[in-house]
Amino acid sequence: MPTRKEGLLVLYPEYFDRNLSRAEGRRVPRNQAVEEPTVQALFRAATAAGLDPQLQTDHHHSANWRSRKGRVLVRKSDAGRKEQLLGRLAALLPAHLGEASTTRSTTAPRSIPAAVAPTGRPERKHKGKRKGGFAKRRKG
């Protein structure tokens, strides 16, 4: 892992993923994020921003350790503050992904149907006798 002493900023594609929450690793506002960003697109966006990025494809974000999407390293002296850099890259990233993957779907969101009880009879919570609890015991 690059250290702060080395002067490198680490950028993961998860920072720009619209489908992730902030707790899952997204670092930019949802309206600036894109659908399924790739580390190659992030690398191209960093190059277009005039930075000298390094691509590492065998690493993963700590919140998403199962998927090794990779990461991009950028010199801190070239980039400035990390939050400002993320905003600049978020603006450049859609051009490097292609229009089809950055547009939102126009279909209505899926709704989960509520559980419907059969007509004429209320839904039963328990079938048969309950187990456990304060059941009376027979003295025998």
C-alpha positions, -999 to +999 in steps of 0.1 A: +000+000+000+014+034-009+021+056+021+015+093+025+053+098+027+055+085-009+032+113-020+007+091-038-031+093-039-050+060-044-081+061-066-105+032-068-134+028-093-157+023-064-153+060-056-173+069-087-199+040-088-235+053-087-248+019-075-228+021-043-237+040-011-212+062+007-208+034+033-199+010+005-171+032-008-186+059-031-168+092-026-185+115-051-222+128-051-246+104-068-254+129-095-217+130-105-212+092-103-215+068-132-228+033-136-201+006-133-169+025-137-138+006-147-102+011-137-092+015-173-117+044-178-105+059-145-069+057-158-079+073-191-097+101-173-067+108-151-045+109-182-069+134-198-067+155-167-030+160-173-018+137-145+008+109-147-013+080-133+000+044-126-024+016-132-025-014-108-050-040-118-044-066-091-056-046-061-091-041-045-110-016-025-111-026+012-149-025+013-151-047-018-124-072-011-140-100-032-137-081-065-103-071-077-112-041-100-078-024-096-067+010-086-050+041-100-021+059-083-016+096-088+012+119-075-002+142-048+020+171-060+002+169-094-033+164-081-038+188-052-065+179-027-080+145-031-117+157-030-111+183-057-093+157-078-123+133-074-146+161-086-125+167-117-122+130-125-160+125-120-166+152-147-142+135-171-151+099-164-184+097-185-165+106-217-142+077-212-170+051-204-192+058-234-227+073-234-246+040-230-232+031-196-237+066-180-273+073-188-299+064-163-326+039-171-359+055-180-380+025-169-400+028-137-383+013-106-393-022-097-417-025-069-420-055-047-456-067-044-470-069-009-480-102+006-517-108-002-538-130+019-564-153+001-598-137-001-624-144+026-599-155+052-573-135+072-536-147+069-525-170+097-493-162+115-487-196+130-497-231+118-503-256+145-491-253+181-464-229+192-433-244+205-415-231+235-428-203+257-448-208+288-467-239+280-485-257+308-470-290+318-491-319+329-483-334+362-482-371+359 
